[in-house]
Amino acid sequence: MRLLNISPTKSVLEEIFNQVISTNVITRDERKRLRNVLSVNYLDDDEYILINRLVERIPSGWVKLVE
């Protein structure tokens, strides 16, 4: 049996991405978690893609910022 090597960073980003996409809202806590990931960890290409997909949805109105 082969185990997949999924980084904790990727798991956090996928969790946030899935939550935001399902609700169309990004909360202060989710933004804080994203900032922590960005400031502490090296991101691979897939992780950058997730973040870019979130960021692109904010100006277009698909995702709303809430407090």
ZIHUFEN-V589135 format. One record per residue. PHI is phi in radians with two decimals (999 if undefined). NEAR is the number of other C-alpha atoms within 10 Angstrom. Layout:
BEGIN
PHI_NEAR ; PHI_NEAR
END
This chain:
BEGIN
999_3 ; -1.84_4 ; -1.58_5 ; -1.37_6 ; -1.70_6 ; -1.89_8 ; -1.24_12 ; -1.04_11 ; -1.07_19 ; -1.11_17 ; -1.09_12 ; -1.11_16 ; -1.10_21 ; -1.14_15 ; -1.09_12 ; -1.10_22 ; -1.00_19 ; -1.08_14 ; -1.13_14 ; -1.13_18 ; -1.15_15 ; -1.31_10 ; -1.86_11 ; 1.07_17 ; -2.43_18 ; -2.09_20 ; -1.54_14 ; -1.03_12 ; -1.11_12 ; -1.14_18 ; -1.11_15 ; -1.11_11 ; -1.11_15 ; -1.10_17 ; -1.06_11 ; -1.09_12 ; -1.08_17 ; -1.16_14 ; -1.48_9 ; -1.89_9 ; -2.05_10 ; -1.39_10 ; -1.89_15 ; -1.55_11 ; -1.04_7 ; -1.10_11 ; -1.21_18 ; -1.09_15 ; -1.08_12 ; -1.05_16 ; -1.11_17 ; -1.08_11 ; -1.12_13 ; -1.20_19 ; -1.07_12 ; -1.13_12 ; -1.43_14 ; -1.23_15 ; -1.11_9 ; -1.35_9 ; 1.57_11 ; -1.22_14 ; -2.18_19 ; -1.83_15 ; -1.50_12 ; -2.24_10 ; -1.51_8
END
